[in-house]
């Protein structure tokens, strides 16, 4: 059968301008017939540490120009591709941003932070291990965000030292695997790897095999929720989350 490069659905993605992994992850996971279209987000200094102040500033930055450019392709779904930008503001901000993008675009909207919650609810997971490349304060914000959505973090792992906007994306898959494994807890029902610029998608299957539980990543969760909006199934790997969608259990 001829492989379809487009024609089923178009997904527009708003991606931070220093992010080098979100697009690559979507290329890896792209379902047949679904095309991805990107616009870059500014609103932060690439040479500064991506701490809670910088990420909160990104979340509050003006989306009018990048969103207007993205709407030129008439997307069926729009993804907001930064997890920490709304984690730092809280669930209400995240929901309001999603509604704003939908109102302006007419498309279903998926935020990275909201997609993590959506994926965990789809799996029925309320107790997790959490890992990210963030500074500790953003991890605090993330744990609080998830807790307010009914998800308890039993254990978390963090990187040693402080990573800049490029170092987060330069973590090797092995380092991401080790970070995820260190986040596990005997009572955790799933592991969350948060950050759209961390190379998590490449190690999902390996980490699930190691830990015997689902692994949820920001980019995987965004695609999962987008496919849910589109009514499309998915069966080509990248974790138990997509398997649940294909079985119709999500």
Phi and psi in degrees as GROMACS dihedral restraints (atoms count N, CA, C in turn):
[ dihedral_restraints ]
;  ai    aj    ak    al  type     phi  dphi    fc
    3     4     5     6     1   -65.4    20    10
    4     5     6     7     1   134.9    20    10
    6     7     8     9     1   -81.3    20    10
    7     8     9    10     1   127.1    20    10
    9    10    11    12     1   -86.6    20    10
   10    11    12    13     1   124.6    20    10
   12    13    14    15     1   -87.5    20    10
   13    14    15    16     1   -16.0    20    10
   15    16    17    18     1  -164.1    20    10
   16    17    18    19     1   179.4    20    10
   18    19    20    21     1   108.2    20    10
   19    20    21    22     1   -22.4    20    10
   21    22    23    24     1   -87.4    20    10
   22    23    24    25     1   -46.9    20    10
   24    25    26    27     1  -163.2    20    10
   25    26    27    28     1   157.0    20    10
   27    28    29    30     1  -118.7    20    10
   28    29    30    31     1   129.6    20    10
   30    31    32    33     1  -115.0    20    10
   31    32    33    34     1   122.7    20    10
   33    34    35    36     1   -94.7    20    10
   34    35    36    37     1   140.6    20    10
   36    37    38    39     1  -129.4    20    10
   37    38    39    40     1   125.4    20    10
   39    40    41    42     1   -92.9    20    10
   40    41    42    43     1   118.2    20    10
   42    43    44    45     1  -128.2    20    10
   43    44    45    46     1   132.8    20    10
   45    46    47    48     1   -54.4    20    10
   46    47    48    49     1   141.7    20    10
   48    49    50    51     1   -69.3    20    10
   49    50    51    52     1   -16.5    20    10
   51    52    53    54     1   -96.4    20    10
   52    53    54    55     1    -1.7    20    10
   54    55    56    57     1   -73.7    20    10
   55    56    57    58     1   125.9    20    10
   57    58    59    60     1  -112.3    20    10
   58    59    60    61     1    -1.5    20    10
   60    61    62    63     1  -114.1    20    10
   61    62    63    64     1   -22.9    20    10
   63    64    65    66     1   -61.0    20    10
   64    65    66    67     1   -48.0    20    10
   66    67    68    69     1   -62.9    20    10
   67    68    69    70     1   -40.1    20    10
   69    70    71    72     1   -64.4    20    10
   70    71    72    73     1   -40.0    20    10
   72    73    74    75     1   -63.7    20    10
   73    74    75    76     1   -43.8    20    10
   75    76    77    78     1   -65.2    20    10
   76    77    78    79     1   -33.4    20    10
   78    79    80    81     1   -64.1    20    10
   79    80    81    82     1   -39.0    20    10
   81    82    83    84     1   -64.1    20    10
   82    83    84    85     1   -41.3    20    10
   84    85    86    87     1   -95.1    20    10
   85    86    87    88     1    -3.6    20    10
   87    88    89    90     1   -56.3    20    10
   88    89    90    91     1   120.6    20    10
   90    91    92    93     1   -72.4    20    10
   91    92    93    94     1   158.2    20    10
   93    94    95    96     1   -59.9    20    10
   94    95    96    97     1   131.7    20    10
   96    97    98    99     1    84.9    20    10
   97    98    99   100     1    -4.8    20    10
   99   100   101   102     1  -101.8    20    10
  100   101   102   103     1   126.9    20    10
  102   103   104   105     1  -109.8    20    10
  103   104   105   106     1   149.3    20    10
  105   106   107   108     1  -115.7    20    10
  106   107   108   109     1   140.5    20    10
  108   109   110   111     1  -136.0    20    10
  109   110   111   112     1   133.6    20    10
  111   112   113   114     1  -121.1    20    10
  112   113   114   115     1   146.9    20    10
  114   115   116   117     1  -133.1    20    10
  115   116   117   118     1   140.2    20    10
  117   118   119   120     1   -91.1    20    10
  118   119   120   121     1   140.7    20    10
  120   121   122   123     1  -102.1    20    10
  121   122   123   124     1   134.1    20    10
  123   124   125   126     1  -100.3    20    10
  124   125   126   127     1  -142.9    20    10
  126   127   128   129     1    91.1    20    10
  127   128   129   130     1    11.1    20    10
  129   130   131   132     1  -155.1    20    10
  130   131   132   133     1   161.7    20    10
  132   133   134   135     1   -92.8    20    10
  133   134   135   136     1   117.6    20    10
  135   136   137   138     1   -64.4    20    10
  136   137   138   139     1   -22.2    20    10
  138   139   140   141     1   -90.0    20    10
  139   140   141   142     1    -4.6    20    10
  141   142   143   144     1   -94.3    20    10
  142   143   144   145     1   159.2    20    10
  144   145   146   147     1   -70.0    20    10
  145   146   147   148     1   133.8    20    10
  147   148   149   150     1   -76.1    20    10
  148   149   150   151     1    71.9    20    10
  150   151   152   153     1   -89.5    20    10
  151   152   153   154     1  -173.4    20    10
  153   154   155   156     1   -63.1    20    10
  154   155   156   157     1   -32.4    20    10
  156   157   158   159     1   -68.4    20    10
  157   158   159   160     1   -45.1    20    10
  159   160   161   162     1   -65.5    20    10
  160   161   162   163     1   -43.2    20    10
  162   163   164   165     1   -70.2    20    10
  163   164   165   166     1   -34.6    20    10
  165   166   167   168     1   -65.3    20    10
  166   167   168   169     1   -36.3    20    10
  168   169   170   171     1   -65.3    20    10
  169   170   171   172     1   -39.7    20    10
  171   172   173   174     1   -62.0    20    10
  172   173   174   175     1   -45.2    20    10
  174   175   176   177     1   -60.5    20    10
  175   176   177   178     1   -32.6    20    10
  177   178   179   180     1   -92.3    20    10
  178   179   180   181     1    -0.2    20    10
  180   181   182   183     1   -72.7    20    10
  181   182   183   184     1   162.8    20    10
  183   184   185   186     1   -73.4    20    10
  184   185   186   187     1   125.0    20    10
  186   187   188   189     1   -98.9    20    10
  187   188   189   190     1    -1.3    20    10
  189   190   191   192     1   -57.7    20    10
  190   191   192   193     1   -49.0    20    10
  192   193   194   195     1   -68.5    20    10
  193   194   195   196     1   -52.7    20    10
  195   196   197   198     1   -62.8    20    10
  196   197   198   199     1   -35.9    20    10
  198   199   200   201     1   -69.0    20    10
  199   200   201   202     1   -39.9    20    10
  201   202   203   204     1   -60.9    20    10
  202   203   204   205     1   -40.7    20    10
  204   205   206   207     1   -65.6    20    10
  205   206   207   208     1   -41.3    20    10
  207   208   209   210     1   -64.9    20    10
  208   209   210   211     1   -34.6    20    10
  210   211   212   213     1   -69.3    20    10
  211   212   213   214     1    -9.7    20    10
  213   214   215   216     1   -60.4    20    10
  214   215   216   217     1   -24.5    20    10
  216   217   218   219     1   -92.9    20    10
  217   218   219   220     1     0.4    20    10
  219   220   221   222     1    52.5    20    10
  220   221   222   223     1    63.8    20    10
  222   223   224   225     1   -69.6    20    10
  223   224   225   226     1   150.9    20    10
  225   226   227   228     1   -82.2    20    10
  226   227   228   229     1   -30.6    20    10
  228   229   230   231     1  -137.2    20    10
  229   230   231   232     1   141.8    20    10
  231   232   233   234     1  -114.4    20    10
  232   233   234   235     1   130.1    20    10
  234   235   236   237     1  -102.5    20    10
  235   236   237   238     1   134.5    20    10
  237   238   239   240     1   -98.3    20    10
  238   239   240   241     1   106.7    20    10
  240   241   242   243     1   -95.3    20    10
  241   242   243   244     1    43.1    20    10
  243   244   245   246     1  -137.8    20    10
  244   245   246   247     1   121.6    20    10
  246   247   248   249     1   -75.1    20    10
  247   248   249   250     1   -49.7    20    10
  249   250   251   252     1   -69.9    20    10
  250   251   252   253     1   -22.3    20    10
  252   253   254   255     1   -62.9    20    10
  253   254   255   256     1   -29.8    20    10
  255   256   257   258     1  -106.8    20    10
  256   257   258   259     1   -22.7    20    10
  258   259   260   261     1   -56.0    20    10
  259   260   261   262     1   -37.0    20    10
  261   262   263   264     1   -72.4    20    10
  262   263   264   265     1   -16.4    20    10
  264   265   266   267     1  -100.3    20    10
  265   266   267   268     1   -25.3    20    10
  267   268   269   270     1   105.7    20    10
  268   269   270   271     1   166.8    20    10
  270   271   272   273     1   -60.7    20    10
  271   272   273   274     1   -37.2    20    10
  273   274   275   276     1   -66.2    20    10
  274   275   276   277     1   -42.0    20    10
  276   277   278   279     1   -60.8    20    10
  277   278   279   280     1   -44.2    20    10
  279   280   281   282     1   -59.8    20    10
  280   281   282   283     1   -45.9    20    10
  282   283   284   285     1   -65.7    20    10
  283   284   285   286     1   -40.5    20    10
  285   286   287   288     1   -64.9    20    10
  286   287   288   289     1   -40.7    20    10
  288   289   290   291     1   -62.9    20    10
  289   290   291   292     1   -42.5    20    10
  291   292   293   294     1   -59.8    20    10
  292   293   294   295     1   -44.5    20    10
  294   295   296   297     1   -64.6    20    10
  295   296   297   298     1   -38.9    20    10
  297   298   299   300     1   -61.9    20    10
  298   299   300   301     1   -45.6    20    10
  300   301   302   303     1   -64.1    20    10
  301   302   303   304     1   -41.3    20    10
  303   304   305   306     1   -63.9    20    10
  304   305   306   307     1   -42.3    20    10
  306   307   308   309     1   -61.4    20    10
  307   308   309   310     1   -39.9    20    10
  309   310   311   312     1   -77.8    20    10
  310   311   312   313     1   -30.4    20    10
  312   313   314   315     1  -102.3    20    10
  313   314   315   316     1   -27.2    20    10
  315   316   317   318     1    75.6    20    10
  316   317   318   319     1     6.5    20    10
  318   319   320   321     1  -107.4    20    10
  319   320   321   322     1   155.0    20    10
  321   322   323   324     1   -61.7    20    10
  322   323   324   325     1   143.8    20    10
  324   325   326   327     1  -120.2    20    10
  325   326   327   328     1   138.9    20    10
  327   328   329   330     1  -125.0    20    10
  328   329   330   331     1   123.2    20    10
  330   331   332   333     1   -99.8    20    10
  331   332   333   334     1   150.7    20    10
  333   334   335   336     1   -61.6    20    10
  334   335   336   337     1   -44.5    20    10
  336   337   338   339     1   -66.0    20    10
  337   338   339   340     1   -44.8    20    10
  339   340   341   342     1   -63.9    20    10
  340   341   342   343     1   -32.7    20    10
  342   343   344   345     1   -67.4    20    10
  343   344   345   346     1   -34.5    20    10
  345   346   347   348     1   -59.6    20    10
  346   347   348   349     1   -45.2    20    10
  348   349   350   351     1   -65.3    20    10
  349   350   351   352     1   -43.5    20    10
  351   352   353   354     1   -58.8    20    10
  352   353   354   355     1   -44.8    20    10
  354   355   356   357     1   -65.8    20    10
  355   356   357   358     1   -43.0    20    10
  357   358   359   360     1   -63.6    20    10
  358   359   360   361     1   -39.7    20    10
  360   361   362   363     1   -66.1    20    10
  361   362   363   364     1   -37.5    20    10
  363   364   365   366     1   -61.3    20    10
  364   365   366   367     1   -33.2    20    10
  366   367   368   369     1   -89.6    20    10
  367   368   369   370     1    -7.7    20    10
  369   370   371   372     1    71.1    20    10
  370   371   372   373     1    26.5    20    10
  372   373   374   375     1   -95.5    20    10
  373   374   375   376     1   121.3    20    10
  375   376   377   378     1  -118.1    20    10
  376   377   378   379     1    -3.6    20    10
  378   379   380   381     1  -130.1    20    10
  379   380   381   382     1   122.7    20    10
  381   382   383   384     1  -134.1    20    10
  382   383   384   385     1   164.8    20    10
  384   385   386   387     1  -103.9    20    10
  385   386   387   388     1   143.8    20    10
  387   388   389   390     1  -127.0    20    10
  388   389   390   391     1   136.3    20    10
  390   391   392   393     1  -141.0    20    10
  391   392   393   394     1   147.3    20    10
  393   394   395   396     1  -162.0    20    10
  394   395   396   397     1   170.3    20    10
  396   397   398   399     1   -96.4    20    10
  397   398   399   400     1    12.9    20    10
  399   400   401   402     1   -74.7    20    10
  400   401   402   403     1   164.8    20    10
  402   403   404   405     1   -68.6    20    10
  403   404   405   406     1   156.2    20    10
  405   406   407   408     1   -54.9    20    10
  406   407   408   409     1   -37.5    20    10
  408   409   410   411     1   -64.1    20    10
  409   410   411   412     1   -38.6    20    10
  411   412   413   414     1   -67.4    20    10
  412   413   414   415     1   -36.5    20    10
  414   415   416   417     1   -61.8    20    10
  415   416   417   418     1   -39.5    20    10
  417   418   419   420     1   -59.0    20    10
  418   419   420   421     1   -45.5    20    10
  420   421   422   423     1   -62.8    20    10
  421   422   423   424     1   -39.8    20    10
  423   424   425   426     1   -64.4    20    10
  424   425   426   427     1   -44.4    20    10
  426   427   428   429     1   -61.3    20    10
  427   428   429   430     1   -41.7    20    10
  429   430   431   432     1   -66.9    20    10
  430   431   432   433     1   -40.6    20    10
  432   433   434   435     1   -57.8    20    10
  433   434   435   436     1   -51.4    20    10
  435   436   437   438     1   -65.0    20    10
  436   437   438   439     1   -39.4    20    10
  438   439   440   441     1   -61.2    20    10
  439   440   441   442     1   -40.5    20    10
  441   442   443   444     1   -68.7    20    10
  442   443   444   445     1   -15.4    20    10
  444   445   446   447     1  -100.4    20    10
  445   446   447   448     1    10.6    20    10
  447   448   449   450     1    90.0    20    10
  448   449   450   451     1    15.2    20    10
  450   451   452   453     1  -116.7    20    10
  451   452   453   454     1   121.5    20    10
  453   454   455   456     1   -98.4    20    10
  454   455   456   457     1   128.7    20    10
  456   457   458   459     1   -89.5    20    10
  457   458   459   460     1   115.3    20    10
  459   460   461   462     1   -85.3    20    10
  460   461   462   463     1   -28.6    20    10
  462   463   464   465     1  -157.4    20    10
  463   464   465   466     1   149.4    20    10
  465   466   467   468     1  -139.7    20    10
  466   467   468   469     1   153.5    20    10
  468   469   470   471     1  -125.0    20    10
  469   470   471   472     1   148.6    20    10
  471   472   473   474     1  -132.3    20    10
  472   473   474   475     1   158.1    20    10
  474   475   476   477     1   -74.4    20    10
  475   476   477   478     1   154.4    20    10
  477   478   479   480     1   -83.2    20    10
  478   479   480   481     1   130.5    20    10
  480   481   482   483     1    83.6    20    10
  481   482   483   484     1  -176.5    20    10
  483   484   485   486     1  -114.3    20    10
  484   485   486   487     1   126.7    20    10
  486   487   488   489     1   -96.1    20    10
  487   488   489   490     1   142.9    20    10
  489   490   491   492     1   -88.2    20    10
  490   491   492   493     1  -174.4    20    10
  492   493   494   495     1   -63.0    20    10
  493   494   495   496     1   -25.7    20    10
  495   496   497   498     1   -94.2    20    10
  496   497   498   499     1   -31.4    20    10
  498   499   500   501     1   -65.1    20    10
  499   500   501   502     1   -32.1    20    10
  501   502   503   504     1   -58.4    20    10
  502   503   504   505     1   -45.5    20    10
  504   505   506   507     1   -74.8    20    10
  505   506   507   508     1   -14.5    20    10
  507   508   509   510     1   -93.2    20    10
  508   509   510   511     1    -1.5    20    10
  510   511   512   513     1   -59.5    20    10
  511   512   513   514     1   130.6    20    10
  513   514   515   516     1   -72.7    20    10
  514   515   516   517     1   157.3    20    10
  516   517   518   519     1   -54.4    20    10
  517   518   519   520     1   -35.5    20    10
  519   520   521   522     1   -64.9    20    10
  520   521   522   523     1   -41.2    20    10
  522   523   524   525     1   -66.0    20    10
  523   524   525   526     1   -37.1    20    10
  525   526   527   528     1   -66.6    20    10
  526   527   528   529     1   -40.4    20    10
  528   529   530   531     1   -59.5    20    10
  529   530   531   532     1   -46.5    20    10
  531   532   533   534     1   -64.4    20    10
  532   533   534   535     1   -37.9    20    10
  534   535   536   537     1   -63.7    20    10
  535   536   537   538     1   -42.6    20    10
  537   538   539   540     1   -68.4    20    10
  538   539   540   541     1   -41.1    20    10
  540   541   542   543     1   -63.5    20    10
  541   542   543   544     1   -36.9    20    10
  543   544   545   546     1   -70.5    20    10
  544   545   546   547     1   -16.2    20    10
  546   547   548   549     1   -84.5    20    10
  547   548   549   550     1    -7.9    20    10
  549   550   551   552     1   -68.8    20    10
  550   551   552   553     1   154.4    20    10
  552   553   554   555     1  -143.1    20    10
  553   554   555   556     1   143.2    20    10
  555   556   557   558     1   -53.9    20    10
  556   557   558   559     1   -31.8    20    10
  558   559   560   561     1   -96.1    20    10
  559   560   561   562     1     0.2    20    10
  561   562   563   564     1   -71.9    20    10
  562   563   564   565     1   134.2    20    10
  564   565   566   567     1   -89.9    20    10
  565   566   567   568     1   -15.8    20    10
  567   568   569   570     1  -160.3    20    10
  568   569   570   571     1   162.2    20    10
  570   571   572   573     1  -114.7    20    10
  571   572   573   574     1   131.7    20    10
  573   574   575   576     1  -107.6    20    10
  574   575   576   577     1   125.6    20    10
  576   577   578   579     1  -111.1    20    10
  577   578   579   580     1   103.0    20    10
  579   580   581   582     1   -98.6    20    10
  580   581   582   583     1   125.7    20    10
  582   583   584   585     1   145.0    20    10
  583   584   585   586     1   125.1    20    10
  585   586   587   588     1   -76.5    20    10
  586   587   588   589     1   -11.1    20    10
  588   589   590   591     1  -107.9    20    10
  589   590   591   592     1    17.8    20    10
  591   592   593   594     1  -108.3    20    10
  592   593   594   595     1   139.7    20    10
  594   595   596   597     1   -80.1    20    10
  595   596   597   598     1    66.9    20    10
  597   598   599   600     1   -89.3    20    10
  598   599   600   601     1   -34.9    20    10
  600   601   602   603     1   -58.0    20    10
  601   602   603   604     1   -35.8    20    10
  603   604   605   606     1   -66.8    20    10
  604   605   606   607     1   -18.7    20    10
  606   607   608   609     1  -116.3    20    10
  607   608   609   610     1    11.0    20    10
  609   610   611   612     1   -57.8    20    10
  610   611   612   613     1   -54.8    20    10
  612   613   614   615     1   -62.3    20    10
  613   614   615   616     1   -41.0    20    10
  615   616   617   618     1   -64.5    20    10
  616   617   618   619     1   -42.9    20    10
  618   619   620   621     1   -70.5    20    10
  619   620   621   622     1   -36.9    20    10
  621   622   623   624     1   -62.7    20    10
  622   623   624   625     1   -40.7    20    10
  624   625   626   627     1   -64.8    20    10
  625   626   627   628     1   -36.9    20    10
  627   628   629   630     1   -69.2    20    10
  628   629   630   631     1   -42.5    20    10
  630   631   632   633     1   -98.6    20    10
  631   632   633   634     1   -18.4    20    10
  633   634   635   636     1    71.3    20    10
  634   635   636   637     1    31.1    20    10
  636   637   638   639     1  -152.7    20    10
  637   638   639   640     1   160.7    20    10
  639   640   641   642     1   -64.3    20    10
  640   641   642   643     1   148.3    20    10
  642   643   644   645     1  -119.2    20    10
  643   644   645   646     1   127.5    20    10
  645   646   647   648     1  -115.0    20    10
  646   647   648   649     1   127.8    20    10
  648   649   650   651     1  -117.8    20    10
  649   650   651   652     1   159.9    20    10
  651   652   653   654     1   -58.7    20    10
  652   653   654   655     1   -48.3    20    10
  654   655   656   657     1   -72.4    20    10
  655   656   657   658     1   -40.2    20    10
  657   658   659   660     1   -60.6    20    10
  658   659   660   661     1   -44.1    20    10
  660   661   662   663     1   -66.1    20    10
  661   662   663   664     1   -38.5    20    10
  663   664   665   666     1   -62.0    20    10
  664   665   666   667     1   -44.5    20    10
  666   667   668   669     1   -65.5    20    10
  667   668   669   670     1   -39.8    20    10
  669   670   671   672     1   -57.1    20    10
  670   671   672   673     1   -48.2    20    10
  672   673   674   675     1   -68.9    20    10
  673   674   675   676     1   -36.6    20    10
  675   676   677   678     1   -62.0    20    10
  676   677   678   679     1   -43.6    20    10
  678   679   680   681     1   -65.9    20    10
  679   680   681   682     1   -33.3    20    10
  681   682   683   684     1   -62.0    20    10
  682   683   684   685     1   -46.2    20    10
  684   685   686   687     1   -59.6    20    10
  685   686   687   688     1   -37.5    20    10
  687   688   689   690     1   -83.5    20    10
  688   689   690   691     1   -10.5    20    10
  690   691   692   693     1    71.1    20    10
  691   692   693   694     1    29.5    20    10
  693   694   695   696     1  -106.7    20    10
  694   695   696   697     1   143.9    20    10
  696   697   698   699     1   -90.6    20    10
  697   698   699   700     1   174.2    20    10
  699   700   701   702     1  -156.5    20    10
  700   701   702   703     1   127.4    20    10
  702   703   704   705     1  -137.2    20    10
  703   704   705   706     1    16.4    20    10
  705   706   707   708     1  -104.9    20    10
  706   707   708   709     1    42.7    20    10
  708   709   710   711     1    91.2    20    10
  709   710   711   712     1  -161.6    20    10
  711   712   713   714     1    66.5    20    10
  712   713   714   715     1    39.6    20    10
  714   715   716   717     1   103.2    20    10
  715   716   717   718     1   165.1    20    10
  717   718   719   720     1   -63.2    20    10
  718   719   720   721     1   -24.4    20    10
  720   721   722   723     1   -60.7    20    10
  721   722   723   724     1   -48.0    20    10
  723   724   725   726     1   -69.7    20    10
  724   725   726   727     1   -31.8    20    10
  726   727   728   729     1   -62.5    20    10
  727   728   729   730     1   -38.5    20    10
  729   730   731   732     1   -65.8    20    10
  730   731   732   733     1   -35.0    20    10
  732   733   734   735     1   -67.2    20    10
  733   734   735   736     1   -43.5    20    10
  735   736   737   738     1   -64.8    20    10
  736   737   738   739     1   -35.9    20    10
  738   739   740   741     1   -74.9    20    10
  739   740   741   742     1   -12.8    20    10
  741   742   743   744     1    79.6    20    10
  742   743   744   745     1    20.1    20    10
  744   745   746   747     1   -94.7    20    10
  745   746   747   748     1   -10.3    20    10
